């Protein structure tokens, strides 16, 4: 078994110690940046020694970045480099801007490419977009990190994609999971045989049937979990048992709408701290759901694993014309010591919306929580008290059961 570097096989204690040394330096740096000055003013970097200490820091949400960027600073004041010192500035829908660097493996994608068997001698047909958004450069930097050549193909003009793949002899594909099938089907239609035997994919769902289809064509396909803001977060290895956390980030799984970590195995929101000194995002909420897998990967990599993408944590739902957000449900839970958990359920009664609120508690009188529900959710609903532990640990705090057909 070959590894990208020695970081992948560190003991858990060593990884934690080394990550937190870097984290404390990063927090000290963040305190000098305008984006963090108000939220980190009372944070003592030297006191952040454990994951429990990290969990006490404020959560940074995409909406916070958007607001900060609209206030007049292109990167919201979260950048430690001047804007002109970055190699690239990207624009994602919103619009929201992200920086990029050309330093070795700036996005940390080489680790994934190596795990997928991509390296020297390979030519990667990179079908992620290069226009404005960063995906194309993210995957190109990973290919460069492992010594592979790149055909910057982007998306579209499938007949030309096939022609290039044949003429150049591309051996690996990078792109969304489904676009490879379009290229392969077009090649068959054109009577051409491609040399692609490896695929590194992201940005969409890799369904088992699609992975199997590729396997039957002689293509080993692995997926990663990455974002424009953070770069690579987690990736599959050939063991294909969950996704291994990248060595350049610290990942927490929390109750949606909060920063409170949950036990291993429960589904919650993915919170990521990236150890990137150019653009230090600390406790950044991805808005995605996942869960920690116990144990280590059979491939020999020792970092924590997650189950992969399991839905969106932003479950904001309009009920009776009013938006109900996970943050409101979290505030309801925090408002009374007798509430362990809560779950809002939206249904329909005839042509009208209806709402019920399930509360985990040892209390026996729903009326105890009536005013709290109205105060925090701004709506009236039927209260249902359930025993502690009765609600599913599936990451949902707002469940929309309404049918519109």
C-alpha positions in Angstrom: 0.0 0.0 0.0 1.4 3.4 -1.0 0.5 6.6 0.8 0.7 10.2 -0.3 2.8 11.1 2.8 3.4 10.1 6.4 0.6 12.3 7.7 -2.0 9.7 6.6 -0.7 7.0 9.0 -0.2 9.1 12.2 -1.4 7.9 15.5 -4.6 9.7 16.6 -2.8 11.4 19.5 0.0 12.7 17.3 -2.5 14.0 14.7 -4.5 15.8 17.3 -1.4 17.4 18.9 0.0 18.6 15.6 -3.3 19.9 14.3 -3.9 21.9 17.5 -0.5 23.4 17.4 -1.3 24.7 13.9 -4.8 25.6 15.0 -3.6 27.8 17.9 -1.3 29.7 15.6 -4.2 30.1 13.1 -6.5 31.5 15.8 -3.8 34.0 16.8 -3.5 35.0 13.2 -7.3 35.2 12.8 -7.6 37.6 15.6 -5.7 40.1 13.5 -8.1 39.8 10.5 -11.1 42.1 10.3 -13.5 39.3 9.6 -12.8 37.7 13.0 -12.0 40.6 15.2 -15.5 41.0 16.7 -16.3 37.2 17.2 -12.7 36.3 18.4 -12.0 39.3 20.5 -12.2 37.3 23.8 -10.7 34.1 22.5 -7.4 33.1 24.0 -5.5 30.9 21.4 -3.4 29.3 24.1 -6.5 28.0 25.8 -7.7 25.9 22.7 -6.2 22.6 23.6 -8.9 20.0 22.9 -11.9 19.4 20.6 -14.1 20.5 23.5 -12.3 23.9 23.5 -12.7 24.2 19.7 -16.4 23.5 20.1 -16.7 26.7 22.3 -15.7 28.9 19.4 -18.4 30.6 17.2 -19.6 28.9 14.0 -18.9 30.7 10.8 -21.7 30.3 8.2 -21.8 30.9 4.5 -24.3 33.7 5.2 -21.7 35.3 7.4 -19.2 35.3 4.5 -21.8 36.7 2.2 -22.7 39.5 4.5 -19.1 40.3 5.1 -18.3 40.3 1.4 -21.2 42.6 0.7 -19.9 45.0 3.3 -17.2 46.1 1.0 -14.3 43.6 1.4 -14.1 41.1 -1.5 -13.2 38.2 0.8 -15.0 39.5 3.8 -11.8 40.2 5.8 -11.1 36.5 6.3 -8.0 36.5 4.1 -4.5 36.7 5.5 -3.1 37.7 2.1 -3.8 40.8 0.1 -6.3 40.1 -2.6 -3.6 40.7 -5.3 -1.3 38.2 -3.7 -3.5 35.2 -4.5 -3.0 33.4 -7.8 -6.7 33.4 -8.5 -10.0 34.9 -7.4 -13.1 32.9 -8.2 -16.8 33.8 -8.3 -19.4 31.3 -7.2 -23.2 31.8 -7.5 -24.5 34.4 -5.0 -22.2 35.9 -6.0 -19.5 35.0 -3.4 -15.8 35.1 -4.0 -13.1 32.5 -3.1 -9.3 32.8 -3.4 -6.9 30.2 -4.8 -3.2 29.6 -4.8 -0.7 27.9 -7.0 1.6 26.7 -4.2 2.0 23.0 -4.0 -1.4 21.3 -3.5 -3.1 24.5 -2.2 -6.5 22.8 -2.3 -5.1 19.5 -0.8 -6.5 17.5 -3.7 -3.3 15.5 -4.4 -4.0 13.2 -1.5 -7.3 12.1 -3.1 -5.7 11.7 -6.5 -3.0 9.5 -5.1 -5.5 7.3 -3.3 -7.3 6.9 -6.6 -4.1 5.7 -8.2 -3.5 8.8 -10.3 0.1 9.8 -10.7 3.1 10.1 -13.0 2.4 8.7 -16.4 -1.3 9.6 -16.3 -3.1 12.2 -18.4 -6.1 13.6 -16.6 -9.1 14.8 -18.7 -10.3 17.5 -16.3 -14.0 18.1 -17.1 -14.7 20.4 -14.2 -15.4 24.0 -15.1 -12.6 26.6 -15.4 -14.9 29.6 -16.0 -15.2 31.8 -12.8 -15.8 28.9 -10.4 -12.8 27.0 -8.8 -13.6 23.3 -9.4 -11.4 23.1 -12.5 -8.3 24.5 -10.8 -9.0 22.6 -7.6 -8.7 19.3 -9.5 -5.9 20.5 -11.7 -3.8 21.3 -8.6 -4.4 17.8 -7.3 -3.2 16.3 -10.6 -0.1 18.5 -10.6 0.6 17.4 -7.0 0.9 13.8 -8.1 2.8 14.5 -11.3 0.0 13.8 -13.8 -0.5 15.9 -17.0 -3.8 17.6 -17.5 -6.1 18.2 -20.4 -8.2 21.2 -19.3 -11.4 20.0 -21.0 -14.2 21.7 -19.0 -17.8 20.7 -19.8 -19.5 20.4 -23.1 -18.6 19.7 -26.8 -18.7 16.0 -26.0 -17.6 14.9 -29.5 -14.5 17.1 -29.1 -13.9 15.6 -25.7 -13.9 12.1 -27.2 -11.6 13.2 -30.0 -9.1 14.7 -27.6 -9.3 11.6 -25.3 -8.5 9.3 -28.2 -5.8 11.5 -29.7 -4.0 12.3 -26.5 -4.7 9.0 -24.8 -6.1 10.3 -21.6 -6.0 7.7 -18.8 -8.0 9.4 -16.1 -11.1 11.4 -15.8 -11.9 14.2 -13.3 -15.4 15.7 -13.2 -18.9 15.2 -12.0 -20.0 11.5 -11.6 -22.5 11.5 -14.5 -20.6 13.4 -17.2 -18.1 10.6 -17.7 -21.0 8.3 -18.8 -22.0 10.9 -21.4 -18.4 10.9 -22.8 -18.2 7.1 -22.8 -21.6 6.8 -24.5 -20.6 9.4 -27.1 -17.3 7.4 -27.7 -19.3 4.3 -28.3 -21.6 6.1 -30.7 -18.5 7.4 -32.6 -16.9 3.9 -32.7 -14.0 5.0 -30.5 -12.3 3.2 -27.6 -11.0 5.3 -24.8 -8.0 4.5 -22.5 -9.6 5.9 -19.3 -9.1 3.5 -16.4 -9.4 5.8 -13.4 -11.9 8.4 -12.4 -11.9 11.0 -9.6 -15.3 12.6 -9.2 -17.1 15.1 -7.0 -19.8 17.8 -7.1 -22.7 15.3 -7.3 -24.0 12.0 -6.2 -22.1 8.9 -7.3 -24.9 6.3 -7.3 -23.9 2.6 -6.8 -25.4 1.7 -10.2 -23.2 4.3 -11.9 -20.1 3.2 -10.2 -20.8 -0.4 -11.1 -21.4 0.7 -14.8 -17.9 2.2 -14.8 -16.4 -0.8 -13.1 -17.8 -3.0 -15.9 -16.1 -0.8 -18.4 -12.8 -1.2 -16.6 -12.8 2.1 -14.8 -12.1 2.4 -11.1 -14.2 5.4 -9.8 -13.7 7.1 -6.4 -15.3 10.2 -5.1 -14.3 13.1 -2.8 -16.1 15.7 -0.7 -14.8 19.2 -1.4 -16.1 22.7 -1.5 -15.1 26.0 -3.1 -14.4 27.6 0.2 -12.5 24.8 1.9 -10.9 22.6 -0.8 -10.8 18.9 -0.1 -12.5 17.8 3.1 -12.7 14.0 2.8 -12.1 11.3 0.1 -12.6 7.6 -0.7 -9.7 5.2 -0.8 -9.9 1.8 -2.7 -11.3 0.3 0.5 -14.5 2.2 -0.2 -15.6 2.2 3.5 -16.7 5.7 4.1 -14.7 8.8 3.3 -11.4 9.6 5.1 -10.9 13.1 6.5 -8.2 15.1 4.8 -5.1 15.8 6.8 -5.3 19.5 6.4 -8.7 20.0 8.2 -10.4 19.3 11.5 -14.0 18.1 11.1 -16.8 18.1 13.7 -20.3 16.8 13.4 -22.8 18.9 15.3 -26.6 19.3 15.8 -27.9 21.3 12.8 -28.3 25.0 13.6 -25.8 24.8 16.5 -22.1 24.3 17.2 -22.7 21.5 19.6 -20.9 18.2 18.8 -23.0 15.0 18.8 -21.9 11.4 19.6 -20.1 9.3 17.0 -22.5 7.6 14.6 -25.3 10.2 14.9 -26.1 12.3 11.8 -25.4 16.0 12.1 -24.0 19.1 10.3 -20.4 19.0 9.0 -18.3 21.8 10.6 -14.8 22.2 9.1 -11.8 24.1 10.3 -9.2 24.4 7.5 -5.5 24.7 8.5 -4.9 27.1 5.6 -2.9 30.1 6.8 -3.8 32.1 3.6 -7.5 31.8 4.1 -8.2 30.5 7.7 -11.8 29.4 7.9 -12.4 28.3 11.5 -15.5 26.2 12.4 -17.0 26.8 8.9 -20.5 25.3 8.6 -20.8 23.4 5.3 -24.6 23.0 5.5 -24.2 19.3 4.8 -25.1 16.3 6.8 -22.9 13.3 7.6 -21.9 11.0 10.5 -18.7 9.7 11.9 -17.8 6.0 11.1 -16.2 4.1 13.9 -12.7 2.6 13.6 -10.1 3.1 10.8 -10.1 2.4 7.1 -8.8 -1.1 6.1 -6.6 0.7 3.6 -4.2 1.7 6.5 -5.1 5.4 6.6 -5.7 6.3 10.2 -7.7 9.5 10.2 -11.4 9.8 11.1 -13.9 8.7 8.5 -17.4 10.0 7.7 -20.2 8.3 5.8 -20.1 10.9 3.1 -22.8 13.4 2.0 -26.2 12.5 3.7 -28.3 15.6 2.8 -28.5 19.2 3.7 -28.4 20.6 7.2 -30.1 23.8 6.2 -33.7 22.5 6.6 -35.3 25.9 6.6 -39.0 25.4 5.8 -41.9 27.8 5.3 -44.9 26.8 7.4 -48.1 28.9 7.5 -46.2 31.6 5.5 -43.4 31.8 8.0 -39.8 30.5 7.7 -38.8 28.1 10.5 -35.0 27.6 10.7 -32.8 25.0 12.5 -31.3 27.9 14.5 -34.8 28.6 16.0 -35.2 24.9 16.9 -31.8 25.0 18.6 -32.8 28.1 20.5 -36.0 26.3 21.7 -34.0 23.4 23.0 -31.6 25.7 24.8 -34.4 27.7 26.4 -35.4 25.1 29.0 -33.3 22.6 30.9 -36.1 20.0 30.6 -35.8 19.9 26.8 -33.3 17.4 25.5 -34.1 17.6 21.8 -36.9 18.9 19.6 -38.2 18.2 16.1 -40.6 20.3 14.1 -42.9 18.4 11.7 -44.8 20.2 8.9 -48.0 18.5 7.6 -51.2 19.5 5.9 -54.7 19.4 7.2 -56.9 19.8 4.1 -55.6 22.8 2.3 -53.9 24.3 5.4 -50.4 23.9 6.8 -50.1 22.3 10.2 -47.2 22.1 12.6 -46.4 19.8 15.4 -43.4 20.0 17.7 -42.0 16.8 19.2 -40.0 17.4 22.4 -37.8 14.9 24.1 -38.3 15.4 27.9 -39.1 13.8 31.1 -41.8 16.4 31.7 -45.4 15.4 31.4 -47.2 18.7 30.7 -47.0 20.1 27.2 -48.3 23.4 28.5 -44.9 23.9 30.1 -43.4 24.6 26.7 -46.3 26.4 24.9 -45.0 29.9 25.4 -41.4 28.8 24.5 -42.6 27.4 21.1 -44.5 30.5 20.2 -41.5 32.7 21.3 -38.9 30.9 19.3 -40.8 29.5 16.3 -43.2 32.4 16.0 -46.0 29.9 15.3 -48.5 27.8 17.2 -48.3 24.1 16.9 -49.4 20.8 18.5 -46.9 19.8 21.2 -46.0 16.1 21.5 -43.8 15.0 24.4 -41.7 12.0 23.9 -39.2 10.1 26.1 -35.5 11.0 26.0 -33.9 9.1 23.1 -37.2 8.6 21.2 -36.4 11.0 18.3 -34.4 9.6 15.4 -30.7 10.5 15.3 -30.9 11.3 11.6 -29.9 14.9 11.6 -33.4 16.2 11.0 -34.7 19.0 13.3 -37.3 20.1 10.8 -39.2 17.5 8.8 -41.5 18.4 6.0 -44.1 15.7 5.5 -46.4 17.7 3.2 -47.5 16.3 -0.1 -48.5 18.5 -3.0 -49.6 16.1 -5.6 
